[in-house]
């Protein structure tokens, strides 16, 4: 009986911790304005740059949405691979277009931010 009670308490503790952890890490898609605002803070963008960045983000979202939708609907691996290549190409174009708006110092800061996010995703941590 004592052992059963101990097991039940342990299971309950794990369930509570899991739900608390999951509740703190819900994903909410940011609007282009929110992402431009974040980039403004990160890169100290001028108002003109902020407007251009927001336009770039909005255009990128419009181009990416059908790709992500078709990726979900893709049935075979080859089709998924082709769509993923298109998505990577879009990311590359986005960064190139973004770099035309940013100064060299801002480009360096942004690249460091991207590199840190890639490392965090590989390690499964989030520090920002």
C-alpha positions in Angstrom: 0.0 0.0 0.0 2.8 2.3 0.9 4.6 1.6 -2.3 1.4 2.2 -4.4 1.0 5.6 -2.7 4.6 6.5 -3.4 4.1 5.6 -7.1 0.9 7.6 -7.3 2.5 10.7 -5.8 5.5 10.4 -8.2 3.1 10.1 -11.2 1.1 13.0 -10.1 4.2 15.1 -9.6 5.5 14.3 -13.1 2.1 15.1 -14.6 1.9 18.5 -12.9 5.5 19.4 -13.8 4.9 18.4 -17.4 1.7 20.5 -17.8 3.4 23.5 -16.1 6.4 23.2 -18.4 4.2 22.9 -21.5 2.0 25.9 -20.5 5.1 28.1 -20.2 6.3 27.2 -23.8 3.2 27.7 -26.0 4.0 28.9 -29.5 2.2 31.9 -30.7 2.9 33.2 -34.2 4.1 36.8 -34.1 2.7 39.4 -36.5 5.0 41.1 -39.0 4.8 44.2 -36.8 5.8 42.3 -33.7 8.8 40.8 -35.5 9.8 44.1 -36.9 9.6 45.6 -33.4 11.8 42.9 -32.1 14.3 43.5 -34.8 14.2 47.2 -34.1 15.2 46.6 -30.5 17.8 44.0 -31.5 19.4 46.1 -34.3 18.5 49.6 -33.3 16.7 50.2 -36.6 15.8 53.7 -37.8 12.1 54.4 -38.5 12.7 54.1 -42.2 14.5 50.8 -41.8 11.7 49.5 -39.5 9.1 50.3 -42.2 11.2 48.5 -44.9 11.8 45.5 -42.6 8.1 45.2 -41.8 7.3 45.3 -45.6 9.9 42.6 -46.2 8.6 40.4 -43.4 5.0 40.8 -44.6 5.9 39.9 -48.2 7.9 36.9 -47.0 5.0 35.6 -44.9 2.7 35.8 -47.9 5.2 33.8 -50.0 5.9 31.3 -47.3 2.4 30.5 -46.3 1.5 28.4 -49.4 4.8 26.6 -49.1 4.2 25.5 -45.5 0.6 24.5 -46.5 1.8 22.4 -49.4 4.5 20.8 -47.1 1.8 19.6 -44.7 -0.2 18.2 -47.6 2.8 16.5 -49.4 2.6 12.8 -49.5 6.0 11.5 -50.5 9.5 12.3 -49.3 10.7 13.6 -52.7 7.9 16.2 -52.8 8.6 17.2 -49.2 12.3 17.6 -50.0 11.6 19.8 -53.0 9.3 22.0 -50.9 11.9 22.3 -48.2 14.4 23.4 -50.7 12.0 26.1 -51.9 11.6 27.2 -48.3 15.4 27.4 -47.8 15.6 29.4 -51.0 13.0 31.8 -49.6 14.9 32.2 -46.4 18.1 33.0 -48.4 16.2 35.6 -50.4 14.7 37.1 -47.3 18.1 37.5 -45.7 19.6 39.0 -48.8 16.8 41.5 -49.1 17.1 42.3 -45.4 20.8 42.9 -45.8 20.1 45.6 -48.4 18.3 47.6 -45.6 20.8 47.0 -42.8 24.1 48.6 -42.2 27.2 46.3 -41.9 27.2 46.4 -38.1 23.5 45.5 -38.1 24.1 42.7 -40.5 26.8 41.3 -38.2 24.6 41.6 -35.2 21.7 39.9 -37.0 23.9 37.1 -38.3 25.2 36.5 -34.7 21.6 36.3 -33.5 20.7 33.8 -36.2 23.8 31.7 -35.4 22.8 31.7 -31.7 19.3 30.6 -32.6 20.5 27.7 -34.7 22.8 26.6 -31.9 20.0 26.8 -29.4 17.7 24.7 -31.6 20.3 22.1 -32.0 20.9 21.9 -28.3 17.2 22.2 -27.4 17.6 25.4 -25.3 16.2 28.8 -25.5 18.1 31.8 -24.0 16.4 34.8 -25.5 
